[in-house]
């Protein structure tokens, strides 16, 4: 790892579990810990927090059940948290040509508004993008992590036997609001020619700590603990639609505070793919996508969208392994290691769960499950 990444490199917490019951108890404990992190990231003053339910350390009486937690299941522990477009050095980071080619057969069918909508659609159909899939449902992540044991037994298939033997299942748990708070902090300090003036609006009050917090409260989120399921999360389609509606008046509206400069930067770097130049690029953004298909709905799909990274000298980067989320996400990312993998998979089956339910539009998969059992 390069020396300029060491400052951000902090190991994520790991929790081994041996049963489905331990898994859910761990999530309960993590939810309480995540609540604390949300309160720490909340821009309200300490005095205001003492009057807010759940703040100032009184977590036992807080209603934290609505706190967003996102999940991603991996069959192997050595799989990194990096989207498909950034995993291969051979791929060109700019995916404009991919989008153009994909749009051709859908031009008269899909009423998409933003470039990001098309990215979400391409992600759904298996094309390489800057998006990394997550789910709002822990059960979805468990099924993907234990996939070799939940798919129908293919009559002694060597491939399936190999997959089961080499399966090292883990479930990553993400605190999306705290991740996005980190995005805000990074963008506030960003200096890019295309939006230097906009970023300056976020830095204008940074000379005093209390003014800095007030700016974040105004432009980012009023209070995580007042509405934890809403504050700190974003939908790029909504932000871009509002930008289009303002048209030529956009910059004037930003300067007047009617359109958040933070939203401007989000659309620039996560929707329009304006490159980011920094020692360690701005983190991926946790976003709520529109449900374009029954599959995304069934999986309760959400995404972390990675921006377009460039080196400080303006050249394209060829190796993105240093940008993997687990290298930098100690405050918002946790790793749950599934021990006793076969037993946990059996507990899922005994509870009536089926892997094919994640793909309601895949009739072939449903047929295999009926024929082979599972």
N, C-alpha and C positions, 0 to 999 in steps of 0.2 A: 504494500500500500504506500502511496506517495506521502511524503512528509507533511504536505499541506492539508492532508485529510485527518491527521491524528487528533486534532483538537475536537473533531466531531465524533470520533470513533469511541463509542461506549457500548459495552456488551448488553444486549437485551436480557431481561429476566427470563429464566427457564423454570417450568413447573412440570415435573413428571407425574402422570396419573396412571392408575392401574385398572380403573373401572369407569363405567359410564357415570356412576354416582359421584366418584371423585372428580370427574371432568366438570360436572355441573356445579359442584361445590367450589371448584377452582374459579369458575366463571363468576360465581357469586362474590368471592373474595376480590377478584379483579375488578368487578364493577364498582366496589367500594373504593378500591385504590384509584381507579380511573376518575371517580367522582372527585377525589382529592386533587388530582392533577388538573381537572377542569376548573376547580375553584382557584387553584394557584394561577392558572392562565387567564382567568376572568379579569377584565380590565377595571372592574369596580374597585374603589378604594377600600381599604381594610375596614374603615368605619361603616361604609355602606354594606359590606359583607356581613357585619355583625347583625344586621337587621334582615338578612336574606336567609330563608330556610335552607339549611344544609351547609351553610358556610361557618367559618370560625371554628372548625373542628367538631361541630355537633352533627356528625354524620349518621348517628344511630336513629335520629328522628326524621332524617331526610327521605323524601320520596325519590329514590334513584332508579326505579324500575324503567323509567323512560330514557335513561342515559344511553346514547347510541354506542354500540360495540359492534365492530365488523370482524368477520372471520374469513380465513382462507386455509384450506386443507392441502397439504403436500404429502405425497406418498413417500418421499425421501427427505431426510433432514438436510442434505447438501444442496437441495434446490434453492436458488436464491430468489429474493423478492425483487424481480426486475421484469418489466414487460417484454413480450416476445420481440418487438422491433429493436430493442437495445441489447438483446442477448447475443446476437451474432455480429461479429465484426464485418462480415461480408455484405451486410445490408446497408444501404444508404439511409442515413438517418432521416432525410427529408422524404416524407411519404406522400407528397402531393400527387405524384404520378399514380400511386396506388389508389388514391381517392378518385382521381379522374377515371381510371379504368373501371372502378367498381360502380361508379354512378351510371355508366352508360345504360345497362339493362334496366335501371330503376328510375330513369328520369321521368317517366310518365306514371309511376306507381307510388313512390314514396314521397309524401309531402314534407320533406325535411327542411329545416330552416337554417341551421348552422352547420359549419364544417364539423363541429364536434358531434352532432347527431349522426353524420355519416361515419365518423370514427367509431361510434358505439355500435352502429349496424355492422360495420366490417369486423369489429371485435366478435360480435355474436356469430358471424359466419366463418370464423376461423382465420381471418387474415391477421398478419402481424401489425400491431399498433403500439402506441405509447401507453395504452391503458393496461392496468393490472386488475384482474377480476377479484372482487371480494363479495361477501354476502352478509346481509343483516341477520341471517339465521345460522346459529351454531351447528344445527343438524346438517345443513348443506355442506359445511366445511368438513364435518366428520365423515360424511359419505365419500367425499373426494379423497380424503386422506386414507380411507380404508377401502378404496375402490377395488383392489384385487380380491378382497374377501367378500365383497357384497355383490359383485357381478355374478351371473349364473355360472355354475361349474361347467366348463366346456369339455367334459369327458376326458379328464386327464391331460389337458393341453399343456405342453411343455412351457409355452409362453406364460400361461397363467401361473404355473408352478414356480417359474423363475421370478415372476412379479411378486408373488406372495413371500418367497424366501428373502427377497431383497427389499421388501417394504419396511421402511422406518418412518411410520406415520407421525406427523406433527400438525397441529392447528395453530396458526398465527392469529393473535387477537390484537386488533387495532383500536386505538382511541382516536377516531377521525377528527373530532373537534380540536384536540390538542395538536394533532398533526397540522391542521389548517392554521392554528395559532402560530405555529413555527413558520408556516409559509408567509403569514403576514409579517412576522419579524424580519424574515430574510428579504422580502420584497421592499420593505420600508428602507432597508439599507442598500438597495440595489441602485446602481448607476448605469443606465443604458441610454444611449443617444436618442432612441425612438420615444422614450417616455420619461426622460430626466425631469421634465417640468412636473409631470404627474406624481412621480415618486417623491419629489420635493414637498408636495402637500402633506405626505405622511410623515416627513422628517421635520416639518416646520416648527413643531413644538417640542422637539426632542432635547432642548437644553435643560429642561427640568423634568425630573422623573414623574411628577404628578401630571404635568401637561402631556407627557408621552402616553400615560395611561388614559387620559381623557380622549386623546386622538384615537387610540385603539378602541375605546368604548364607542366612539362616534362612528368609526369607519368599519369596524369588524363585527363586534357583537356586544349587546348591552350587558348580558349576564348569562353565562352558561347555565347557572343553577336555576334561573327563573324559567327557562324554556330549553332544557338540555337537548331535546330531540330536534330543535329547529336551529338554535344559534350555533354558529361556527361551521355549518354545512352549506354547500352551494350547488346550484344547478346552472351550468354554463349556458344552457339553452335559454333560460329565463333572463339571465344577465345580458346575453347577446341580443335577445329580442328587444329589451329595453333600450339597448344601445342603438339599434336600428331605428327604433321609433323616434329617438331624439335627433338622429341625422346630423345635419350641420351644426346644431345647437349643442352637441354633445360636450365639447371642450368647455364651453361657457357654463353648462350645467354642472360639470365637474368642479370648476373653479368656484361656483356658488354653493357647492355642497349638496346639490340635488341629485347627483349621481356619484356614488362613492369612487374616489380615485383608486381604492383597493380593487373594486370591481373592474375598473378599467384595466388594471394590470393583470388581473386574472384572465380576462378575455384576450388580452394581447398575448400572454405567454402560454396559456393552456388551451385556447381555442384557435387563435390565429397562428400559433407556433412561432412567434417572434423569439429568436434565440436569446438565451441567457448566458452572460459571460461572467463567471465568478470562479474563485478557487474551488469551492464546493457549491454546485448549483443549488438553486431553490428546490426544496423537497417537492415530491409529488403532491397533488391536491386531491383531497377526498371529496368526491362529487356524487350527487344523487342524479342518476340518469333517468330519462323518460323510459317507460317500459314499452319497447317496440315489439315485443314478442311474448308468447306464453311461456317460453323457456326462461327469459329473464325474470318474469314475474314469479314463476315456480321456484326459482333459485334465490329470489329476493336479491337480485343482483345490484351491486353498486361498484364503483371503480375508484382507484387512485390513478389520476392522469399525470404522466410525467411531461415536463416541458421539453423544449428543444435545447440541448446543451451545446455550448461552444467553448473552446479554450479561450484564455485571456487574449491571445493574439488573433482571435477571430477564425481560427481553423476549426474544421469539424473534428470531433473526437472519434476515435476508432474503438476504444475499449471503455465500456461503461460499467464494468464490474464494481468499480469503486462507488457507484451510485446506488447499489443495492440497498433497500430500505433497512435491512437488519443491521447495517454498519453504522447507522446514524439515529436510529429510532428508540433509544432507551427510555425516553419519556412517554412515548405513545405506542410502543410495540412490545408484545410479550409472546413467548414461544411456549406452547403446551405440548409436551412429548407424550405420545400415547404408548405406554408399555402394555404388555398383554394384548397385543393387537388382535389376535384371533378371538379372545374372550370379549373384547369390547365390540367387535364386529358382530359376534353372535348375540350380544345384548341388544344391538340395534335391530337385528333381524327378529328377535323374540318380541320386540316392541312393535313389530309390524312395519318397520321402515323398509323401503325398497329403493335401490339406486335409480331405477328407471323413472321414478317420480320426478327426478330433476330434469327430465327431458320429455315433457308431455307431447311434443310434436314429433318424437322419434318412435314411429310405430314399429320399426324393425327391432328396436331395443325391447319394446314391450313384448313383441312376439317371441324373442329369444328367451325372455324371462319366463314366459308361460310354457314354452317347450322344454327348457332345460331346468326350470325351477330355480329358486334363488331367494 
